[in-house]
Amino acid sequence: MDCDASSLYAQFFWGTIGFGFLMYGSKQRAVLSLITGLLLTVFSYVVSSVLWLSFASIAVLVAFYYGNRHVA
């Protein structure tokens, strides 16, 4: 796992967004938000490259947007 500043900032940024989705999904009982938050939080721990972490997180958020758009 890399310990440079950009990696730590990216992991903190995406992990915080994931934690927000996770808390919202658990309080509102929204399964799609809960899964999105779980994926973003886990990706921030597992993926060490800033570029791949950002690509994976953006892909999860785009999937959430389109999934939420078609559900509602």
CHARMM-style PDB file with segment names, atoms N, HN, CA, C and O in Angstrom:
ATOM      1  N   MET     1       0.846  -1.178   0.000  1.00  0.00      PROA
ATOM      2  CA  MET     1       0.000   0.000   0.000  1.00  0.00      PROA
ATOM      3  C   MET     1       0.888   1.236   0.000  1.00  0.00      PROA
ATOM      4  O   MET     1       1.839   1.327   0.776  1.00  0.00      PROA
ATOM      5  N   ASP     2       0.574   2.180  -0.871  1.00  0.00      PROA
ATOM      6  HN  ASP     2      -0.198   2.105  -1.501  1.00  0.00      PROA
ATOM      7  CA  ASP     2       1.344   3.411  -0.957  1.00  0.00      PROA
ATOM      8  C   ASP     2       1.006   4.329   0.208  1.00  0.00      PROA
ATOM      9  O   ASP     2      -0.126   4.362   0.689  1.00  0.00      PROA
ATOM     10  N   CYS     3       2.011   5.070   0.648  1.00  0.00      PROA
ATOM     11  HN  CYS     3       2.931   5.043   0.257  1.00  0.00      PROA
ATOM     12  CA  CYS     3       1.783   5.999   1.753  1.00  0.00      PROA
ATOM     13  C   CYS     3       2.132   7.430   1.368  1.00  0.00      PROA
ATOM     14  O   CYS     3       2.456   8.240   2.236  1.00  0.00      PROA
ATOM     15  N   ASP     4       2.070   7.752   0.078  1.00  0.00      PROA
ATOM     16  HN  ASP     4       1.807   7.093  -0.627  1.00  0.00      PROA
ATOM     17  CA  ASP     4       2.339   9.129  -0.296  1.00  0.00      PROA
ATOM     18  C   ASP     4       1.090   9.979  -0.056  1.00  0.00      PROA
ATOM     19  O   ASP     4       0.004   9.457   0.193  1.00  0.00      PROA
ATOM     20  N   ALA     5       1.267  11.270  -0.135  1.00  0.00      PROA
ATOM     21  HN  ALA     5       2.149  11.694  -0.337  1.00  0.00      PROA
ATOM     22  CA  ALA     5       0.196  12.193   0.234  1.00  0.00      PROA
ATOM     23  C   ALA     5      -1.008  12.106  -0.703  1.00  0.00      PROA
ATOM     24  O   ALA     5      -2.149  12.159  -0.244  1.00  0.00      PROA
ATOM     25  N   SER     6      -0.770  11.973  -1.995  1.00  0.00      PROA
ATOM     26  HN  SER     6       0.157  11.929  -2.367  1.00  0.00      PROA
ATOM     27  CA  SER     6      -1.890  11.935  -2.935  1.00  0.00      PROA
ATOM     28  C   SER     6      -2.738  10.678  -2.729  1.00  0.00      PROA
ATOM     29  O   SER     6      -3.961  10.730  -2.859  1.00  0.00      PROA
ATOM     30  N   SER     7      -2.106   9.565  -2.412  1.00  0.00      PROA
ATOM     31  HN  SER     7      -1.113   9.523  -2.306  1.00  0.00      PROA
ATOM     32  CA  SER     7      -2.843   8.336  -2.151  1.00  0.00      PROA
ATOM     33  C   SER     7      -3.690   8.467  -0.890  1.00  0.00      PROA
ATOM     34  O   SER     7      -4.843   8.037  -0.866  1.00  0.00      PROA
ATOM     35  N   LEU     8      -3.130   9.052   0.144  1.00  0.00      PROA
ATOM     36  HN  LEU     8      -2.193   9.402   0.125  1.00  0.00      PROA
ATOM     37  CA  LEU     8      -3.879   9.230   1.387  1.00  0.00      PROA
ATOM     38  C   LEU     8      -5.056  10.184   1.210  1.00  0.00      PROA
ATOM     39  O   LEU     8      -6.139   9.947   1.745  1.00  0.00      PROA
ATOM     40  N   TYR     9      -4.842  11.264   0.457  1.00  0.00      PROA
ATOM     41  HN  TYR     9      -3.962  11.457   0.022  1.00  0.00      PROA
ATOM     42  CA  TYR     9      -5.928  12.210   0.208  1.00  0.00      PROA
ATOM     43  C   TYR     9      -7.043  11.569  -0.612  1.00  0.00      PROA
ATOM     44  O   TYR     9      -8.222  11.781  -0.329  1.00  0.00      PROA
ATOM     45  N   ALA    10      -6.677  10.788  -1.625  1.00  0.00      PROA
ATOM     46  HN  ALA    10      -5.719  10.616  -1.855  1.00  0.00      PROA
ATOM     47  CA  ALA    10      -7.683  10.141  -2.466  1.00  0.00      PROA
ATOM     48  C   ALA    10      -8.460   9.101  -1.660  1.00  0.00      PROA
ATOM     49  O   ALA    10      -9.682   9.011  -1.779  1.00  0.00      PROA
ATOM     50  N   GLN    11      -7.762   8.323  -0.847  1.00  0.00      PROA
ATOM     51  HN  GLN    11      -6.770   8.396  -0.751  1.00  0.00      PROA
ATOM     52  CA  GLN    11      -8.448   7.329  -0.030  1.00  0.00      PROA
ATOM     53  C   GLN    11      -9.371   7.990   0.983  1.00  0.00      PROA
ATOM     54  O   GLN    11     -10.473   7.500   1.230  1.00  0.00      PROA
ATOM     55  N   PHE    12      -8.934   9.089   1.566  1.00  0.00      PROA
ATOM     56  HN  PHE    12      -8.038   9.486   1.366  1.00  0.00      PROA
ATOM     57  CA  PHE    12      -9.775   9.811   2.516  1.00  0.00      PROA
ATOM     58  C   PHE    12     -10.998  10.408   1.817  1.00  0.00      PROA
ATOM     59  O   PHE    12     -12.111  10.334   2.338  1.00  0.00      PROA
ATOM     60  N   PHE    13     -10.794  10.994   0.647  1.00  0.00      PROA
ATOM     61  HN  PHE    13      -9.890  11.054   0.223  1.00  0.00      PROA
ATOM     62  CA  PHE    13     -11.877  11.634  -0.095  1.00  0.00      PROA
ATOM     63  C   PHE    13     -12.949  10.619  -0.484  1.00  0.00      PROA
ATOM     64  O   PHE    13     -14.126  10.810  -0.176  1.00  0.00      PROA
ATOM     65  N   TRP    14     -12.546   9.537  -1.164  1.00  0.00      PROA
ATOM     66  HN  TRP    14     -11.590   9.383  -1.414  1.00  0.00      PROA
ATOM     67  CA  TRP    14     -13.521   8.546  -1.619  1.00  0.00      PROA
ATOM     68  C   TRP    14     -14.103   7.763  -0.451  1.00  0.00      PROA
ATOM     69  O   TRP    14     -15.269   7.372  -0.490  1.00  0.00      PROA
ATOM     70  N   GLY    15     -13.311   7.531   0.577  1.00  0.00      PROA
ATOM     71  HN  GLY    15     -12.363   7.849   0.608  1.00  0.00      PROA
ATOM     72  CA  GLY    15     -13.830   6.839   1.758  1.00  0.00      PROA
ATOM     73  C   GLY    15     -14.860   7.665   2.496  1.00  0.00      PROA
ATOM     74  O   GLY    15     -15.836   7.119   3.012  1.00  0.00      PROA
ATOM     75  N   THR    16     -14.663   8.972   2.556  1.00  0.00      PROA
ATOM     76  HN  THR    16     -13.871   9.415   2.137  1.00  0.00      PROA
ATOM     77  CA  THR    16     -15.625   9.860   3.207  1.00  0.00      PROA
ATOM     78  C   THR    16     -16.939   9.908   2.433  1.00  0.00      PROA
ATOM     79  O   THR    16     -18.015   9.877   3.029  1.00  0.00      PROA
ATOM     80  N   ILE    17     -16.852   9.984   1.120  1.00  0.00      PROA
ATOM     81  HN  ILE    17     -15.977  10.010   0.636  1.00  0.00      PROA
ATOM     82  CA  ILE    17     -18.071   9.956   0.301  1.00  0.00      PROA
ATOM     83  C   ILE    17     -18.783   8.620   0.475  1.00  0.00      PROA
ATOM     84  O   ILE    17     -20.007   8.573   0.589  1.00  0.00      PROA
ATOM     85  N   GLY    18     -18.016   7.540   0.495  1.00  0.00      PROA
ATOM     86  HN  GLY    18     -17.021   7.578   0.403  1.00  0.00      PROA
ATOM     87  CA  GLY    18     -18.606   6.225   0.709  1.00  0.00      PROA
ATOM     88  C   GLY    18     -19.265   6.097   2.072  1.00  0.00      PROA
ATOM     89  O   GLY    18     -20.337   5.505   2.196  1.00  0.00      PROA
ATOM     90  N   PHE    19     -18.623   6.651   3.094  1.00  0.00      PROA
ATOM     91  HN  PHE    19     -17.752   7.131   2.993  1.00  0.00      PROA
ATOM     92  CA  PHE    19     -19.205   6.617   4.432  1.00  0.00      PROA
ATOM     93  C   PHE    19     -20.502   7.418   4.474  1.00  0.00      PROA
ATOM     94  O   PHE    19     -21.451   7.021   5.150  1.00  0.00      PROA
ATOM     95  N   GLY    20     -20.553   8.530   3.769  1.00  0.00      PROA
ATOM     96  HN  GLY    20     -19.782   8.853   3.220  1.00  0.00      PROA
ATOM     97  CA  GLY    20     -21.790   9.314   3.699  1.00  0.00      PROA
ATOM     98  C   GLY    20     -22.918   8.538   3.043  1.00  0.00      PROA
ATOM     99  O   GLY    20     -24.047   8.541   3.534  1.00  0.00      PROA
ATOM    100  N   PHE    21     -22.615   7.870   1.933  1.00  0.00      PROA
ATOM    101  HN  PHE    21     -21.698   7.868   1.534  1.00  0.00      PROA
ATOM    102  CA  PHE    21     -23.616   7.027   1.285  1.00  0.00      PROA
ATOM    103  C   PHE    21     -24.041   5.878   2.195  1.00  0.00      PROA
ATOM    104  O   PHE    21     -25.219   5.524   2.255  1.00  0.00      PROA
ATOM    105  N   LEU    22     -23.083   5.307   2.895  1.00  0.00      PROA
ATOM    106  HN  LEU    22     -22.126   5.594   2.847  1.00  0.00      PROA
ATOM    107  CA  LEU    22     -23.364   4.187   3.789  1.00  0.00      PROA
ATOM    108  C   LEU    22     -24.294   4.614   4.927  1.00  0.00      PROA
ATOM    109  O   LEU    22     -25.243   3.902   5.254  1.00  0.00      PROA
ATOM    110  N   MET    23     -24.027   5.757   5.519  1.00  0.00      PROA
ATOM    111  HN  MET    23     -23.256   6.336   5.253  1.00  0.00      PROA
ATOM    112  CA  MET    23     -24.877   6.245   6.612  1.00  0.00      PROA
ATOM    113  C   MET    23     -26.273   6.622   6.105  1.00  0.00      PROA
ATOM    114  O   MET    23     -27.273   6.326   6.759  1.00  0.00      PROA
ATOM    115  N   TYR    24     -26.338   7.268   4.950  1.00  0.00      PROA
ATOM    116  HN  TYR    24     -25.526   7.509   4.419  1.00  0.00      PROA
ATOM    117  CA  TYR    24     -27.637   7.630   4.380  1.00  0.00      PROA
ATOM    118  C   TYR    24     -28.444   6.379   4.050  1.00  0.00      PROA
ATOM    119  O   TYR    24     -29.639   6.309   4.338  1.00  0.00      PROA
ATOM    120  N   GLY    25     -27.786   5.395   3.444  1.00  0.00      PROA
ATOM    121  HN  GLY    25     -26.816   5.452   3.209  1.00  0.00      PROA
ATOM    122  CA  GLY    25     -28.486   4.170   3.076  1.00  0.00      PROA
ATOM    123  C   GLY    25     -28.975   3.392   4.276  1.00  0.00      PROA
ATOM    124  O   GLY    25     -30.040   2.777   4.225  1.00  0.00      PROA
ATOM    125  N   SER    26     -28.207   3.411   5.363  1.00  0.00      PROA
ATOM    126  HN  SER    26     -27.342   3.911   5.405  1.00  0.00      PROA
ATOM    127  CA  SER    26     -28.648   2.671   6.540  1.00  0.00      PROA
ATOM    128  C   SER    26     -29.787   3.389   7.263  1.00  0.00      PROA
ATOM    129  O   SER    26     -30.689   2.734   7.786  1.00  0.00      PROA
ATOM    130  N   LYS    27     -29.762   4.701   7.300  1.00  0.00      PROA
ATOM    131  HN  LYS    27     -29.030   5.233   6.874  1.00  0.00      PROA
ATOM    132  CA  LYS    27     -30.828   5.439   7.991  1.00  0.00      PROA
ATOM    133  C   LYS    27     -32.129   5.467   7.181  1.00  0.00      PROA
ATOM    134  O   LYS    27     -33.217   5.381   7.750  1.00  0.00      PROA
ATOM    135  N   GLN    28     -32.018   5.585   5.856  1.00  0.00      PROA
ATOM    136  HN  GLN    28     -31.134   5.654   5.393  1.00  0.00      PROA
ATOM    137  CA  GLN    28     -33.201   5.662   5.008  1.00  0.00      PROA
ATOM    138  C   GLN    28     -33.646   4.299   4.480  1.00  0.00      PROA
ATOM    139  O   GLN    28     -34.656   4.195   3.784  1.00  0.00      PROA
ATOM    140  N   ARG    29     -32.898   3.272   4.810  1.00  0.00      PROA
ATOM    141  HN  ARG    29     -32.078   3.356   5.376  1.00  0.00      PROA
ATOM    142  CA  ARG    29     -33.156   1.913   4.329  1.00  0.00      PROA
ATOM    143  C   ARG    29     -33.189   1.863   2.806  1.00  0.00      PROA
ATOM    144  O   ARG    29     -34.029   1.189   2.211  1.00  0.00      PROA
ATOM    145  N   ALA    30     -32.260   2.587   2.187  1.00  0.00      PROA
ATOM    146  HN  ALA    30     -31.577   3.135   2.671  1.00  0.00      PROA
ATOM    147  CA  ALA    30     -32.110   2.616   0.738  1.00  0.00      PROA
ATOM    148  C   ALA    30     -30.982   1.661   0.361  1.00  0.00      PROA
ATOM    149  O   ALA    30     -29.809   1.941   0.606  1.00  0.00      PROA
ATOM    150  N   VAL    31     -31.345   0.550  -0.228  1.00  0.00      PROA
ATOM    151  HN  VAL    31     -32.298   0.322  -0.428  1.00  0.00      PROA
ATOM    152  CA  VAL    31     -30.385  -0.515  -0.497  1.00  0.00      PROA
ATOM    153  C   VAL    31     -29.328  -0.071  -1.499  1.00  0.00      PROA
ATOM    154  O   VAL    31     -28.150  -0.388  -1.333  1.00  0.00      PROA
ATOM    155  N   LEU    32     -29.730   0.656  -2.533  1.00  0.00      PROA
ATOM    156  HN  LEU    32     -30.687   0.914  -2.667  1.00  0.00      PROA
ATOM    157  CA  LEU    32     -28.771   1.089  -3.551  1.00  0.00      PROA
ATOM    158  C   LEU    32     -27.730   2.048  -2.968  1.00  0.00      PROA
ATOM    159  O   LEU    32     -26.552   1.958  -3.311  1.00  0.00      PROA
ATOM    160  N   SER    33     -28.142   2.942  -2.113  1.00  0.00      PROA
ATOM    161  HN  SER    33     -29.100   3.016  -1.834  1.00  0.00      PROA
ATOM    162  CA  SER    33     -27.205   3.850  -1.449  1.00  0.00      PROA
ATOM    163  C   SER    33     -26.289   3.097  -0.495  1.00  0.00      PROA
ATOM    164  O   SER    33     -25.108   3.424  -0.375  1.00  0.00      PROA
ATOM    165  N   LEU    34     -26.822   2.103   0.174  1.00  0.00      PROA
ATOM    166  HN  LEU    34     -27.781   1.837   0.076  1.00  0.00      PROA
ATOM    167  CA  LEU    34     -26.038   1.291   1.094  1.00  0.00      PROA
ATOM    168  C   LEU    34     -24.957   0.501   0.356  1.00  0.00      PROA
ATOM    169  O   LEU    34     -23.814   0.431   0.809  1.00  0.00      PROA
ATOM    170  N   ILE    35     -25.320  -0.089  -0.774  1.00  0.00      PROA
ATOM    171  HN  ILE    35     -26.248  -0.032  -1.142  1.00  0.00      PROA
ATOM    172  CA  ILE    35     -24.345  -0.843  -1.572  1.00  0.00      PROA
ATOM    173  C   ILE    35     -23.292   0.082  -2.160  1.00  0.00      PROA
ATOM    174  O   ILE    35     -22.111  -0.262  -2.189  1.00  0.00      PROA
ATOM    175  N   THR    36     -23.706   1.246  -2.624  1.00  0.00      PROA
ATOM    176  HN  THR    36     -24.666   1.526  -2.601  1.00  0.00      PROA
ATOM    177  CA  THR    36     -22.757   2.213  -3.171  1.00  0.00      PROA
ATOM    178  C   THR    36     -21.769   2.665  -2.103  1.00  0.00      PROA
ATOM    179  O   THR    36     -20.568   2.736  -2.364  1.00  0.00      PROA
ATOM    180  N   GLY    37     -22.253   2.966  -0.923  1.00  0.00      PROA
ATOM    181  HN  GLY    37     -23.229   2.909  -0.712  1.00  0.00      PROA
ATOM    182  CA  GLY    37     -21.370   3.368   0.161  1.00  0.00      PROA
ATOM    183  C   GLY    37     -20.424   2.267   0.581  1.00  0.00      PROA
ATOM    184  O   GLY    37     -19.256   2.524   0.872  1.00  0.00      PROA
ATOM    185  N   LEU    38     -20.917   1.046   0.614  1.00  0.00      PROA
ATOM    186  HN  LEU    38     -21.866   0.838   0.377  1.00  0.00      PROA
ATOM    187  CA  LEU    38     -20.069  -0.081   0.968  1.00  0.00      PROA
ATOM    188  C   LEU    38     -18.964  -0.286  -0.064  1.00  0.00      PROA
ATOM    189  O   LEU    38     -17.810  -0.517   0.297  1.00  0.00      PROA
ATOM    190  N   LEU    39     -19.315  -0.201  -1.345  1.00  0.00      PROA
ATOM    191  HN  LEU    39     -20.253  -0.013  -1.637  1.00  0.00      PROA
ATOM    192  CA  LEU    39     -18.310  -0.357  -2.397  1.00  0.00      PROA
ATOM    193  C   LEU    39     -17.264   0.754  -2.357  1.00  0.00      PROA
ATOM    194  O   LEU    39     -16.069   0.484  -2.482  1.00  0.00      PROA
ATOM    195  N   LEU    40     -17.698   1.988  -2.184  1.00  0.00      PROA
ATOM    196  HN  LEU    40     -18.668   2.208  -2.081  1.00  0.00      PROA
ATOM    197  CA  LEU    40     -16.742   3.099  -2.134  1.00  0.00      PROA
ATOM    198  C   LEU    40     -15.823   2.988  -0.923  1.00  0.00      PROA
ATOM    199  O   LEU    40     -14.630   3.278  -1.017  1.00  0.00      PROA
ATOM    200  N   THR    41     -16.369   2.575   0.196  1.00  0.00      PROA
ATOM    201  HN  THR    41     -17.338   2.340   0.272  1.00  0.00      PROA
ATOM    202  CA  THR    41     -15.550   2.433   1.400  1.00  0.00      PROA
ATOM    203  C   THR    41     -14.551   1.292   1.254  1.00  0.00      PROA
ATOM    204  O   THR    41     -13.389   1.432   1.636  1.00  0.00      PROA
ATOM    205  N   VAL    42     -14.990   0.176   0.709  1.00  0.00      PROA
ATOM    206  HN  VAL    42     -15.934   0.062   0.398  1.00  0.00      PROA
ATOM    207  CA  VAL    42     -14.096  -0.968   0.532  1.00  0.00      PROA
ATOM    208  C   VAL    42     -13.022  -0.654  -0.516  1.00  0.00      PROA
ATOM    209  O   VAL    42     -11.856  -1.003  -0.330  1.00  0.00      PROA
ATOM    210  N   PHE    43     -13.408   0.000  -1.612  1.00  0.00      PROA
ATOM    211  HN  PHE    43     -14.355   0.283  -1.763  1.00  0.00      PROA
ATOM    212  CA  PHE    43     -12.427   0.364  -2.643  1.00  0.00      PROA
ATOM    213  C   PHE    43     -11.337   1.266  -2.082  1.00  0.00      PROA
ATOM    214  O   PHE    43     -10.180   1.160  -2.488  1.00  0.00      PROA
ATOM    215  N   SER    44     -11.688   2.143  -1.165  1.00  0.00      PROA
ATOM    216  HN  SER    44     -12.628   2.229  -0.836  1.00  0.00      PROA
ATOM    217  CA  SER    44     -10.673   3.045  -0.621  1.00  0.00      PROA
ATOM    218  C   SER    44      -9.645   2.302   0.227  1.00  0.00      PROA
ATOM    219  O   SER    44      -8.525   2.782   0.402  1.00  0.00      PROA
ATOM    220  N   TYR    45     -10.013   1.141   0.751  1.00  0.00      PROA
ATOM    221  HN  TYR    45     -10.923   0.751   0.608  1.00  0.00      PROA
ATOM    222  CA  TYR    45      -9.056   0.324   1.504  1.00  0.00      PROA
ATOM    223  C   TYR    45      -8.277  -0.628   0.609  1.00  0.00      PROA
ATOM    224  O   TYR    45      -7.104  -0.894   0.871  1.00  0.00      PROA
ATOM    225  N   VAL    46      -8.897  -1.138  -0.432  1.00  0.00      PROA
ATOM    226  HN  VAL    46      -9.850  -0.921  -0.645  1.00  0.00      PROA
ATOM    227  CA  VAL    46      -8.301  -2.200  -1.233  1.00  0.00      PROA
ATOM    228  C   VAL    46      -7.410  -1.664  -2.353  1.00  0.00      PROA
ATOM    229  O   VAL    46      -6.303  -2.164  -2.555  1.00  0.00      PROA
ATOM    230  N   VAL    47      -7.879  -0.657  -3.077  1.00  0.00      PROA
ATOM    231  HN  VAL    47      -8.778  -0.250  -2.913  1.00  0.00      PROA
ATOM    232  CA  VAL    47      -7.153  -0.146  -4.241  1.00  0.00      PROA
ATOM    233  C   VAL    47      -6.147   0.895  -3.774  1.00  0.00      PROA
ATOM    234  O   VAL    47      -6.511   1.859  -3.101  1.00  0.00      PROA
ATOM    235  N   SER    48      -4.885   0.700  -4.129  1.00  0.00      PROA
ATOM    236  HN  SER    48      -4.589  -0.083  -4.675  1.00  0.00      PROA
ATOM    237  CA  SER    48      -3.849   1.607  -3.638  1.00  0.00      PROA
ATOM    238  C   SER    48      -3.464   2.682  -4.657  1.00  0.00      PROA
ATOM    239  O   SER    48      -2.907   3.711  -4.274  1.00  0.00      PROA
ATOM    240  N   SER    49      -3.743   2.470  -5.926  1.00  0.00      PROA
ATOM    241  HN  SER    49      -4.195   1.634  -6.238  1.00  0.00      PROA
ATOM    242  CA  SER    49      -3.398   3.453  -6.950  1.00  0.00      PROA
ATOM    243  C   SER    49      -4.446   4.566  -6.973  1.00  0.00      PROA
ATOM    244  O   SER    49      -5.647   4.296  -6.961  1.00  0.00      PROA
ATOM    245  N   VAL    50      -3.995   5.787  -7.006  1.00  0.00      PROA
ATOM    246  HN  VAL    50      -3.019   6.007  -7.016  1.00  0.00      PROA
ATOM    247  CA  VAL    50      -4.914   6.934  -7.005  1.00  0.00      PROA
ATOM    248  C   VAL    50      -5.757   6.936  -8.267  1.00  0.00      PROA
ATOM    249  O   VAL    50      -6.958   7.202  -8.214  1.00  0.00      PROA
ATOM    250  N   LEU    51      -5.141   6.644  -9.397  1.00  0.00      PROA
ATOM    251  HN  LEU    51      -4.165   6.428  -9.441  1.00  0.00      PROA
ATOM    252  CA  LEU    51      -5.844   6.657 -10.677  1.00  0.00      PROA
ATOM    253  C   LEU    51      -6.928   5.586 -10.717  1.00  0.00      PROA
ATOM    254  O   LEU    51      -8.063   5.872 -11.097  1.00  0.00      PROA
ATOM    255  N   TRP    52      -6.593   4.360 -10.331  1.00  0.00      PROA
ATOM    256  HN  TRP    52      -5.671   4.128 -10.022  1.00  0.00      PROA
ATOM    257  CA  TRP    52      -7.578   3.273 -10.370  1.00  0.00      PROA
ATOM    258  C   TRP    52      -8.646   3.447  -9.300  1.00  0.00      PROA
ATOM    259  O   TRP    52      -9.801   3.076  -9.508  1.00  0.00      PROA
ATOM    260  N   LEU    53      -8.276   3.998  -8.181  1.00  0.00      PROA
ATOM    261  HN  LEU    53      -7.338   4.299  -8.012  1.00  0.00      PROA
ATOM    262  CA  LEU    53      -9.264   4.268  -7.143  1.00  0.00      PROA
ATOM    263  C   LEU    53     -10.275   5.301  -7.622  1.00  0.00      PROA
ATOM    264  O   LEU    53     -11.475   5.155  -7.391  1.00  0.00      PROA
ATOM    265  N   SER    54      -9.793   6.334  -8.283  1.00  0.00      PROA
ATOM    266  HN  SER    54      -8.818   6.453  -8.470  1.00  0.00      PROA
ATOM    267  CA  SER    54     -10.695   7.360  -8.797  1.00  0.00      PROA
ATOM    268  C   SER    54     -11.580   6.815  -9.911  1.00  0.00      PROA
ATOM    269  O   SER    54     -12.776   7.102  -9.945  1.00  0.00      PROA
ATOM    270  N   PHE    55     -10.997   6.023 -10.832  1.00  0.00      PROA
ATOM    271  HN  PHE    55     -10.025   5.790 -10.804  1.00  0.00      PROA
ATOM    272  CA  PHE    55     -11.801   5.423 -11.902  1.00  0.00      PROA
ATOM    273  C   PHE    55     -12.878   4.502 -11.342  1.00  0.00      PROA
ATOM    274  O   PHE    55     -14.030   4.556 -11.774  1.00  0.00      PROA
ATOM    275  N   ALA    56     -12.511   3.661 -10.388  1.00  0.00      PROA
ATOM    276  HN  ALA    56     -11.576   3.617 -10.037  1.00  0.00      PROA
ATOM    277  CA  ALA    56     -13.476   2.727  -9.804  1.00  0.00      PROA
ATOM    278  C   ALA    56     -14.560   3.474  -9.041  1.00  0.00      PROA
ATOM    279  O   ALA    56     -15.733   3.108  -9.119  1.00  0.00      PROA
ATOM    280  N   SER    57     -14.189   4.505  -8.311  1.00  0.00      PROA
ATOM    281  HN  SER    57     -13.237   4.802  -8.247  1.00  0.00      PROA
ATOM    282  CA  SER    57     -15.172   5.266  -7.532  1.00  0.00      PROA
ATOM    283  C   SER    57     -16.124   6.033  -8.437  1.00  0.00      PROA
ATOM    284  O   SER    57     -17.325   6.090  -8.172  1.00  0.00      PROA
ATOM    285  N   ILE    58     -15.599   6.615  -9.491  1.00  0.00      PROA
ATOM    286  HN  ILE    58     -14.623   6.569  -9.706  1.00  0.00      PROA
ATOM    287  CA  ILE    58     -16.463   7.328 -10.433  1.00  0.00      PROA
ATOM    288  C   ILE    58     -17.389   6.356 -11.140  1.00  0.00      PROA
ATOM    289  O   ILE    58     -18.554   6.677 -11.378  1.00  0.00      PROA
ATOM    290  N   ALA    59     -16.893   5.171 -11.480  1.00  0.00      PROA
ATOM    291  HN  ALA    59     -15.947   4.911 -11.287  1.00  0.00      PROA
ATOM    292  CA  ALA    59     -17.741   4.157 -12.119  1.00  0.00      PROA
ATOM    293  C   ALA    59     -18.866   3.724 -11.179  1.00  0.00      PROA
ATOM    294  O   ALA    59     -19.998   3.531 -11.624  1.00  0.00      PROA
ATOM    295  N   VAL    60     -18.575   3.569  -9.902  1.00  0.00      PROA
ATOM    296  HN  VAL    60     -17.655   3.726  -9.541  1.00  0.00      PROA
ATOM    297  CA  VAL    60     -19.609   3.196  -8.931  1.00  0.00      PROA
ATOM    298  C   VAL    60     -20.635   4.318  -8.802  1.00  0.00      PROA
ATOM    299  O   VAL    60     -21.834   4.050  -8.726  1.00  0.00      PROA
ATOM    300  N   LEU    61     -20.183   5.562  -8.776  1.00  0.00      PROA
ATOM    301  HN  LEU    61     -19.209   5.780  -8.838  1.00  0.00      PROA
ATOM    302  CA  LEU    61     -21.120   6.684  -8.662  1.00  0.00      PROA
ATOM    303  C   LEU    61     -21.979   6.837  -9.914  1.00  0.00      PROA
ATOM    304  O   LEU    61     -23.157   7.181  -9.807  1.00  0.00      PROA
ATOM    305  N   VAL    62     -21.416   6.589 -11.102  1.00  0.00      PROA
ATOM    306  HN  VAL    62     -20.460   6.310 -11.189  1.00  0.00      PROA
ATOM    307  CA  VAL    62     -22.199   6.632 -12.331  1.00  0.00      PROA
ATOM    308  C   VAL    62     -23.233   5.510 -12.337  1.00  0.00      PROA
ATOM    309  O   VAL    62     -24.377   5.719 -12.740  1.00  0.00      PROA
ATOM    310  N   ALA    63     -22.832   4.319 -11.890  1.00  0.00      PROA
ATOM    311  HN  ALA    63     -21.902   4.149 -11.563  1.00  0.00      PROA
ATOM    312  CA  ALA    63     -23.776   3.205 -11.807  1.00  0.00      PROA
ATOM    313  C   ALA    63     -24.885   3.517 -10.808  1.00  0.00      PROA
ATOM    314  O   ALA    63     -26.043   3.169 -11.041  1.00  0.00      PROA
ATOM    315  N   PHE    64     -24.543   4.169  -9.698  1.00  0.00      PROA
ATOM    316  HN  PHE    64     -23.602   4.452  -9.509  1.00  0.00      PROA
ATOM    317  CA  PHE    64     -25.560   4.574  -8.733  1.00  0.00      PROA
ATOM    318  C   PHE    64     -26.526   5.575  -9.351  1.00  0.00      PROA
ATOM    319  O   PHE    64     -27.738   5.473  -9.159  1.00  0.00      PROA
ATOM    320  N   TYR    65     -25.995   6.537 -10.090  1.00  0.00      PROA
ATOM    321  HN  TYR    65     -25.010   6.619 -10.246  1.00  0.00      PROA
ATOM    322  CA  TYR    65     -26.839   7.558 -10.717  1.00  0.00      PROA
ATOM    323  C   TYR    65     -27.833   6.927 -11.689  1.00  0.00      PROA
ATOM    324  O   TYR    65     -29.027   7.220 -11.642  1.00  0.00      PROA
ATOM    325  N   TYR    66     -27.333   6.058 -12.572  1.00  0.00      PROA
ATOM    326  HN  TYR    66     -26.363   5.819 -12.611  1.00  0.00      PROA
ATOM    327  CA  TYR    66     -28.229   5.437 -13.537  1.00  0.00      PROA
ATOM    328  C   TYR    66     -29.156   4.417 -12.877  1.00  0.00      PROA
ATOM    329  O   TYR    66     -30.308   4.277 -13.289  1.00  0.00      PROA
ATOM    330  N   GLY    67     -28.678   3.715 -11.878  1.00  0.00      PROA
ATOM    331  HN  GLY    67     -27.742   3.828 -11.544  1.00  0.00      PROA
ATOM    332  CA  GLY    67     -29.543   2.782 -11.168  1.00  0.00      PROA
ATOM    333  C   GLY    67     -30.634   3.487 -10.395  1.00  0.00      PROA
ATOM    334  O   GLY    67     -31.775   3.026 -10.368  1.00  0.00      PROA
ATOM    335  N   ASN    68     -30.297   4.597  -9.766  1.00  0.00      PROA
ATOM    336  HN  ASN    68     -29.370   4.972  -9.788  1.00  0.00      PROA
ATOM    337  CA  ASN    68     -31.268   5.368  -9.008  1.00  0.00      PROA
ATOM    338  C   ASN    68     -32.246   6.072  -9.936  1.00  0.00      PROA
ATOM    339  O   ASN    68     -33.409   6.265  -9.582  1.00  0.00      PROA
ATOM    340  N   ARG    69     -31.791   6.450 -11.102  1.00  0.00      PROA
ATOM    341  HN  ARG    69     -30.847   6.292 -11.390  1.00  0.00      PROA
ATOM    342  CA  ARG    69     -32.623   7.138 -12.068  1.00  0.00      PROA
ATOM    343  C   ARG    69     -33.689   6.211 -12.638  1.00  0.00      PROA
ATOM    344  O   ARG    69     -34.815   6.642 -12.889  1.00  0.00      PROA
ATOM    345  N   HSD    70     -33.344   4.941 -12.845  1.00  0.00      PROA
ATOM    346  HN  HSD    70     -32.429   4.591 -12.641  1.00  0.00      PROA
ATOM    347  CA  HSD    70     -34.293   4.005 -13.425  1.00  0.00      PROA
ATOM    348  C   HSD    70     -35.205   3.358 -12.386  1.00  0.00      PROA
ATOM    349  O   HSD    70     -36.272   2.848 -12.727  1.00  0.00      PROA
ATOM    350  N   VAL    71     -34.792   3.378 -11.129  1.00  0.00      PROA
ATOM    351  HN  VAL    71     -33.925   3.792 -10.852  1.00  0.00      PROA
ATOM    352  CA  VAL    71     -35.623   2.796 -10.069  1.00  0.00      PROA
ATOM    353  C   VAL    71     -36.773   3.745  -9.721  1.00  0.00      PROA
ATOM    354  O   VAL    71     -37.914   3.316  -9.551  1.00  0.00      PROA
ATOM    355  N   ALA    72     -36.461   5.016  -9.619  1.00  0.00      PROA
ATOM    356  HN  ALA    72     -35.534   5.364  -9.757  1.00  0.00      PROA
ATOM    357  CA  ALA    72     -37.463   6.001  -9.196  1.00  0.00      PROA
ATOM    358  C   ALA    72     -38.407   6.396 -10.285  1.00  0.00      PROA
ATOM    359  OT1 ALA    72     -39.298   7.216 -10.062  1.00  0.00      PROA
TER     360      ALA     72
END
